[in-house]
Structures are given as structure tokens and as C-alpha cells.
Amino acid sequence: MRNNINPNQISLFDALQNRRFIERERERESKRLRHIYNNIISFDNLLISWQEFLRGKRKRKDVAEFQLNFSDNVLQLHHNLQNKTYNHGAYQAFKINDPKPRNIHKASVRDRMVHHAIYRILYPYFDRKFIYDSYSCRINKGTHRAINRFRDFSYKVSKNNIRICWILKCDIKKFFASIDHKILKDILEKYIADKNALWLLLRVIDSFSSKNKIGVGLPLGNLTSQLLVNIYMNEFDQFMKREIKAKYYIRYADDFVIISENKKYLEDLIPKISKFLEEKLKLSLHPNKLFIKTLNSGVDFLGWVNFSYHRVLRTTTKRRMIKKVTLKHNTESIASYLGMLSHGDAYKLSEEILSNL
């Protein structure tokens, strides 16, 4: 098409393209976060962060020890942050089964206070950047809203269950352990202009590496990790919405689904998704957790097996729940389980749990 344009028109075309590029860059630059470091390290933010951190932790030994000399500890922390002599400490490692074995790395109370201080300032800004259908570790989101959105999307695609509805379900292999530090830092620099804030974030990011992989991995257990992986995966979310233009796409942490009436369309997406994840984010799809299924056959997503007209709790989750309730007659836990079960078809299971009260 452009071969038919004369040289003068080509020059004008290039000038317009260049102008648009400059305008976009100026707009992007104007939206970057500036002068936020002082907000992060301010006494007000540190004290509010401490109160938020304390919830449910007052009786823990390390928390009690920090609180014993709270004024001195906060003054020293503020001094280190202000003079940029702060260094993140080591982690205490332990394992949990929730439900599969996970390696948790717990930072010191001092460092976790810094995590909360960073999170309080950065979360509101970044949350506005995220797509609507990202549901992990966000205010007013969560698993229940994600599975309800899944149900709404499936109704739309299936025309209220009168057409076949196909679901591509994917999972990222070793998600937290595979986050590349350099890529994450480059992404943060696109949004944050404050060099001091970036310095602090780099201290947190570089405080941990996965086993035998320097510069790779974020610790499960850090509040900042929850935000940072969402910032990291927002690159993928934007790719899915802007380039792939996937209308019915939902992501929760490393689990995501795309819903369509066209199976071939979903099959063709897999290599595109895999290529972007590997080339841009150095992540890979889990080969054993990737499938395309019809809704009628039941789709396991976020602990529930979803069907056209109902959803039931995953069998392994059900067994684990009954085992916990049987061993520990904890009223609060039982109330929490009943609240969760109210989001699906689990009347008989609810009755069984109530019998343990």
C-alpha cells in the first residue's frame, strides 16, 4: 500500500508516526510514579504498616520481641531507610502442605514491616493498571469472584448452555521460583521513576533466589511477592487482552482459563501463549496441567469442578476438609468452611461438617 505513496507523502507519514511515538512516550513518562520513597519510609506509613502487620500475630515470639523495644527498632529502621543503609535480612525456611508441599520463606519482623510499608504505597497505583479479570491477591477480588466470573463467561459463550463451551486451562510451572529478577526490575522501571524507591525494591527482590538459581525466584510468604508477581504477570494479561484479544480470559496467580465456542481457536492459542511466556517472561506452561475440555465434562478451576449448571468441590479438597474438621473441632474453621461451601453445590458436605459441631 505504501509503495504507491510519493516521497513527500512518505516523509509526512514518517513524521506523523514519529510524532505519535513521542506523544505516547511523553504520556507514559508522565504517568510514572515519582517522589514516593519518602511516603514509603515516613513514620506515619511505618506505624500504620506495623498495625496492619500485627493483626493475628501479637502472640508470636518474634513479634513480641520486636515490640518490646518498638520505638528504638522503628527509629533505627527509619534511619537506615533514610540514609539508604538498609539491607534485607535472611529468611527462615520451612515447609507446609496446603494441599501440596510448599517451601515458605519467612523474613524477619523488621523486613516484613518494610514489605507492608512498600505494599501500602504501591498497591493502589498498580491495582489500577491491572486488568479487571485478574483475581489473585487483590482487594474485592479472590477465588469466589473468579469462579463466579467463570460461570458468567461460560453462560455467555454457551448462549445459556445451548451450545458447546470449550475451556483452555493452563498452569505455569514452578511459578514463584521462576520469576526472573532482571525482567521484573525492567518492568518496575517502566512504572516507577523514583530511583530511591527502585533501590528499595531491588533490596527486597535480590534478598532471595531460588535454589541454585541466582537472580531468579520470589519467596512464598512475602507480602511484596504477591504484588510483584501480579505486576510481572500483568505483562501477560495485557498481551492476552490487547494482542490476542481474548474476551473471555480469567487469571488467578499462575492458573488461567480462556473460554470459547471454538476448540480450534483455543488449540491455536497454546503455541502463542507458550512463546510469549518463554520469550518475554522466562516462564513455561506446566505440560501436565494444560488441557482443553468442554464445560459439560467438568472443568477443575480454583478448587471447584465447574459444570454447565452447577459446581462441586474438588474431591481432594473435600477429603482434606473432612479430615481437618474431624481432627479439630474448631468452630471458626467450621464456619469458614461452611462459608466457602455456600458458593457451590455442597449441601450434603455442609450437613456432614455441621454434624461435627
C-alpha positions as CSV (number, residue, x, y, z in Angstrom):
1,M,0.0,0.0,0.0
2,R,2.8,2.4,0.9
3,N,4.6,1.7,-2.4
4,N,2.1,4.0,-4.1
5,I,2.9,7.0,-1.9
6,N,5.2,9.6,-3.3
7,P,8.4,10.7,-1.4
8,N,6.7,13.8,0.1
9,Q,3.9,11.7,1.4
10,I,6.3,9.2,2.9
11,S,8.1,11.9,4.7
12,L,4.8,13.2,6.1
13,F,3.8,9.7,7.1
14,D,7.1,9.1,8.9
15,A,6.8,12.4,10.7
16,L,3.3,11.6,11.9
17,Q,4.4,8.2,13.1
18,N,7.3,9.7,14.9
19,R,5.1,12.4,16.5
20,R,2.7,9.8,17.7
21,F,5.5,7.7,19.2
22,I,6.9,10.8,21.0
23,E,3.4,11.7,22.4
24,R,2.9,8.1,23.6
25,E,6.3,8.2,25.3
26,R,5.6,11.5,27.0
27,E,2.2,10.3,28.2
28,R,3.8,7.1,29.6
29,E,6.6,9.1,31.3
30,S,4.0,11.5,32.9
31,K,2.2,8.5,34.5
32,R,5.3,7.0,36.1
33,L,5.4,7.1,39.9
34,R,7.6,9.9,41.3
35,H,8.7,11.1,44.7
36,I,7.2,8.1,46.6
37,Y,10.2,7.0,48.6
38,N,9.6,9.5,51.3
39,N,6.0,8.3,51.5
40,I,7.1,4.7,51.9
41,I,9.6,5.4,54.7
42,S,7.6,8.1,56.6
43,F,6.9,7.4,60.2
44,D,3.2,7.6,59.5
45,N,3.4,4.9,56.9
46,L,5.7,2.7,59.0
47,L,3.4,2.9,62.1
48,I,0.2,2.2,60.0
49,S,2.1,-0.7,58.4
50,W,3.0,-2.1,61.8
51,Q,-0.6,-2.0,62.9
52,E,-1.7,-3.9,59.8
53,F,1.2,-6.4,60.2
54,L,0.2,-7.0,63.8
55,R,-3.2,-8.4,63.1
56,G,-3.3,-12.0,64.3
57,K,0.4,-12.0,65.2
58,R,0.6,-10.3,68.6
59,K,1.3,-13.6,70.4
60,R,4.2,-14.7,68.2
61,K,7.6,-14.7,69.8
62,D,9.5,-12.8,67.2
63,V,6.7,-10.1,67.0
64,A,6.7,-9.8,70.8
65,E,10.5,-9.4,70.9
66,F,10.4,-6.6,68.2
67,Q,7.6,-4.8,70.1
68,L,9.5,-4.9,73.4
69,N,11.8,-2.2,72.0
70,F,9.5,-0.9,69.4
71,S,10.4,2.8,69.5
72,D,14.2,2.0,69.1
73,N,13.6,-0.5,66.4
74,V,11.4,1.8,64.3
75,L,13.8,4.7,64.8
76,Q,16.7,2.6,63.7
77,L,14.8,1.2,60.7
78,H,13.7,4.7,59.6
79,H,17.3,5.9,60.0
80,N,18.6,3.0,57.8
81,L,16.0,3.7,55.1
82,Q,16.5,7.4,55.1
83,N,20.3,7.0,54.8
84,K,19.9,4.1,52.4
85,T,21.9,1.8,54.6
86,Y,19.1,-0.7,54.9
87,N,19.9,-4.3,54.0
88,H,17.3,-7.0,53.9
89,G,18.0,-9.9,56.2
90,A,18.0,-13.7,55.7
91,Y,14.9,-15.9,55.6
92,Q,13.7,-18.7,57.8
93,A,12.7,-21.6,55.6
94,F,10.0,-24.2,56.4
95,K,7.6,-26.4,54.6
96,I,3.8,-26.6,54.6
97,N,1.2,-28.9,52.9
98,D,-1.5,-26.6,51.5
99,P,-2.6,-29.0,49.9
100,K,0.7,-29.9,48.1
101,P,4.1,-29.4,49.7
102,R,5.3,-25.8,49.5
103,N,8.5,-24.1,50.6
104,I,7.8,-21.0,52.6
105,H,10.4,-18.4,53.4
106,K,9.7,-16.1,56.3
107,A,11.5,-12.8,56.6
108,S,12.3,-11.1,59.9
109,V,9.7,-8.9,61.6
110,R,11.7,-5.8,60.7
111,D,11.8,-6.8,57.0
112,R,8.1,-7.7,56.9
113,M,7.3,-4.3,58.3
114,V,9.2,-2.8,55.3
115,H,7.2,-5.1,53.0
116,H,4.0,-3.7,54.4
117,A,5.2,-0.2,54.0
118,I,6.1,-0.7,50.3
119,Y,2.8,-2.5,49.6
120,R,0.7,0.2,51.2
121,I,2.1,2.9,48.8
122,L,2.5,0.8,45.6
123,Y,-0.7,-1.4,45.7
124,P,-3.3,1.4,44.9
125,Y,-1.2,2.6,41.9
126,F,-0.6,-0.8,40.4
127,D,-4.1,-2.2,41.1
128,R,-5.4,0.4,38.6
129,K,-3.0,-0.9,36.0
130,F,-4.3,-4.5,36.2
131,I,-7.0,-5.9,34.0
132,Y,-10.4,-6.5,35.6
133,D,-10.2,-10.3,35.3
134,S,-7.0,-10.8,37.4
135,Y,-8.2,-12.1,40.7
136,S,-5.3,-13.1,42.9
137,C,-4.3,-11.0,46.0
138,R,-6.4,-8.0,45.1
139,I,-9.0,-6.1,47.2
140,N,-12.6,-7.1,46.3
141,K,-11.4,-10.0,44.1
142,G,-10.4,-13.5,45.2
143,T,-11.3,-17.1,44.3
144,H,-15.1,-16.8,44.8
145,R,-15.4,-13.8,42.4
146,A,-13.1,-15.6,39.9
147,I,-15.3,-18.7,39.8
148,N,-18.5,-16.6,39.6
149,R,-16.9,-14.7,36.6
150,F,-16.1,-18.1,35.1
151,R,-19.7,-19.1,35.4
152,D,-20.9,-15.8,33.8
153,F,-18.5,-16.2,30.9
154,S,-19.5,-19.8,30.3
155,Y,-23.2,-18.7,30.2
156,K,-22.3,-16.1,27.6
157,V,-20.2,-18.3,25.4
158,S,-22.7,-21.3,25.6
159,K,-25.7,-19.0,25.0
160,N,-27.1,-20.1,28.3
161,N,-26.0,-23.7,27.9
162,I,-27.5,-24.4,24.5
163,R,-24.1,-24.5,22.7
164,I,-20.8,-26.4,23.4
165,C,-18.5,-24.3,25.5
166,W,-14.7,-25.1,25.4
167,I,-12.2,-24.1,28.1
168,L,-8.5,-23.9,27.7
169,K,-7.0,-24.3,31.2
170,C,-3.3,-23.6,31.8
171,D,-0.9,-23.5,34.7
172,I,2.6,-22.1,34.9
173,K,5.4,-24.4,36.0
174,K,7.1,-23.5,39.3
175,F,5.7,-20.0,39.2
176,F,7.2,-18.1,42.1
177,A,10.5,-20.0,41.8
178,S,10.8,-18.9,38.1
179,I,10.3,-15.1,38.3
180,D,13.3,-13.5,36.6
181,H,14.7,-10.6,38.7
182,K,16.1,-8.7,35.7
183,I,12.8,-8.8,33.8
184,L,10.9,-7.8,36.9
185,K,13.2,-4.9,37.6
186,D,12.8,-3.7,33.9
187,I,9.0,-3.9,34.3
188,L,9.2,-1.8,37.5
189,E,11.3,0.8,35.8
190,K,8.6,1.3,33.2
191,Y,6.2,2.4,36.0
192,I,8.4,3.9,38.7
193,A,10.6,7.0,38.1
194,D,11.7,7.4,41.8
195,K,15.3,6.0,41.9
196,N,15.2,5.6,45.7
197,A,12.0,3.6,45.6
198,L,13.6,1.4,42.9
199,W,16.7,1.0,45.1
200,L,14.5,-0.3,48.0
201,L,12.5,-2.7,45.7
202,L,15.8,-4.1,44.4
203,R,16.9,-4.7,48.0
204,V,13.8,-6.8,48.6
205,I,13.9,-8.6,45.2
206,D,17.6,-9.5,45.5
207,S,17.2,-10.7,49.1
208,F,16.0,-14.1,47.7
209,S,16.9,-16.5,45.0
210,S,15.6,-20.0,44.2
211,K,17.9,-22.9,45.0
212,N,20.9,-22.9,42.6
213,K,19.4,-20.0,40.6
214,I,20.9,-16.6,41.4
215,G,18.6,-13.8,40.2
216,V,15.6,-16.0,39.8
217,G,12.6,-16.6,42.2
218,L,10.5,-14.8,44.7
219,P,9.7,-16.1,48.2
220,L,6.3,-17.6,49.0
221,G,5.4,-15.7,52.2
222,N,6.4,-12.1,51.4
223,L,3.5,-9.6,51.1
224,T,5.6,-7.9,48.4
225,S,5.8,-11.1,46.4
226,Q,2.0,-11.1,46.0
227,L,2.2,-7.7,44.4
228,L,5.3,-8.3,42.4
229,V,4.0,-11.4,40.7
230,N,0.9,-9.5,39.7
231,I,3.0,-6.8,38.2
232,Y,5.1,-9.4,36.4
233,M,2.0,-11.3,35.1
234,N,0.3,-8.1,34.1
235,E,2.6,-8.1,31.1
236,F,1.0,-11.4,30.1
237,D,-2.5,-10.2,30.9
238,Q,-2.1,-7.2,28.7
239,F,-0.8,-9.4,25.9
240,M,-3.9,-11.6,26.2
241,K,-6.2,-8.7,26.1
242,R,-4.5,-6.3,23.7
243,E,-2.8,-8.7,21.2
244,I,-4.6,-12.0,21.5
245,K,-7.8,-10.1,22.3
246,A,-9.1,-12.9,24.4
247,K,-12.5,-11.7,25.5
248,Y,-13.2,-14.5,28.0
249,Y,-9.9,-14.7,29.9
250,I,-9.5,-15.1,33.7
251,R,-6.3,-15.4,35.7
252,Y,-5.7,-16.3,39.3
253,A,-2.0,-16.3,40.2
254,D,-0.5,-18.9,37.9
255,D,-3.8,-20.5,36.9
256,F,-5.7,-19.1,33.9
257,V,-8.5,-20.0,31.6
258,I,-9.8,-18.9,28.2
259,I,-13.3,-19.8,27.2
260,S,-14.5,-20.1,23.6
261,E,-17.1,-21.8,21.5
262,N,-14.3,-22.7,19.1
263,K,-11.9,-25.6,20.1
264,K,-9.5,-24.9,17.1
265,Y,-9.2,-21.3,18.2
266,L,-8.0,-22.4,21.7
267,E,-5.7,-25.0,20.2
268,D,-4.0,-22.3,18.1
269,L,-3.6,-20.1,21.2
270,I,-1.3,-22.6,23.0
271,P,1.9,-22.0,21.0
272,K,1.3,-18.2,21.0
273,I,0.9,-18.2,24.8
274,S,3.8,-20.5,25.3
275,K,6.1,-18.4,23.1
276,F,5.2,-15.1,24.9
277,L,5.7,-16.6,28.4
278,E,9.1,-18.2,27.5
279,E,10.5,-15.3,25.4
280,K,9.2,-12.3,27.4
281,L,8.9,-13.6,31.0
282,K,11.1,-16.8,31.0
283,L,8.1,-18.8,32.3
284,S,6.8,-22.1,30.9
285,L,3.4,-23.8,30.9
286,H,3.0,-26.9,33.0
287,P,2.6,-29.8,30.5
288,N,0.6,-31.9,32.9
289,K,-1.8,-29.2,33.8
290,L,-2.8,-28.0,30.3
291,F,-6.0,-29.2,28.8
292,I,-8.9,-28.2,26.6
293,K,-12.3,-29.6,27.8
294,T,-16.0,-28.9,27.4
295,L,-17.9,-27.4,30.3
296,N,-20.3,-30.4,30.3
297,S,-17.4,-32.7,31.1
298,G,-16.4,-30.7,34.2
299,V,-13.5,-28.2,34.4
300,D,-11.4,-28.1,37.6
301,F,-10.6,-24.4,38.3
302,L,-9.7,-22.9,41.7
303,G,-10.7,-25.9,43.8
304,W,-14.1,-26.4,42.2
305,V,-15.1,-28.7,39.4
306,N,-17.4,-26.5,37.2
307,F,-20.2,-27.9,35.1
308,S,-22.8,-26.2,32.9
309,Y,-25.5,-25.9,35.7
310,H,-23.5,-26.4,38.9
311,R,-20.1,-26.7,40.6
312,V,-18.9,-29.3,43.1
313,L,-15.9,-29.2,45.4
314,R,-12.8,-31.0,44.1
315,T,-12.5,-34.5,45.7
316,T,-9.1,-34.0,47.2
317,T,-10.2,-30.7,48.8
318,K,-13.3,-32.4,50.2
319,R,-11.3,-35.2,51.8
320,R,-8.8,-32.7,53.3
321,M,-11.6,-30.6,54.7
322,I,-13.4,-33.5,56.3
323,K,-10.1,-34.8,57.8
324,K,-9.3,-31.4,59.3
325,V,-12.8,-30.9,60.8
326,T,-12.8,-34.4,62.2
327,L,-9.4,-34.0,63.9
328,K,-10.0,-30.4,65.1
329,H,-13.5,-29.3,66.2
330,N,-12.6,-25.7,65.7
331,T,-15.8,-23.5,65.4
332,E,-14.1,-20.8,63.5
333,S,-12.7,-23.2,60.9
334,I,-16.0,-24.9,60.5
335,A,-17.7,-21.5,59.9
336,S,-15.1,-20.7,57.4
337,Y,-15.6,-24.0,55.5
338,L,-19.4,-23.5,55.5
339,G,-18.9,-20.0,54.1
340,M,-16.8,-21.5,51.3
341,L,-19.2,-24.3,50.6
342,S,-22.1,-21.8,50.2
343,H,-20.5,-20.8,46.8
344,G,-21.2,-24.2,45.3
345,D,-23.5,-27.3,45.3
346,A,-22.4,-28.8,48.6
347,Y,-25.5,-29.3,50.8
348,K,-24.6,-32.9,51.9
349,L,-21.0,-31.9,52.7
350,S,-22.2,-28.9,54.7
351,E,-24.5,-31.2,56.7
352,E,-21.6,-33.5,57.3
353,I,-19.4,-30.7,58.6
354,L,-22.2,-29.3,60.8
355,S,-22.5,-32.7,62.4
356,N,-19.0,-32.1,63.8
357,L,-20.1,-29.0,65.8
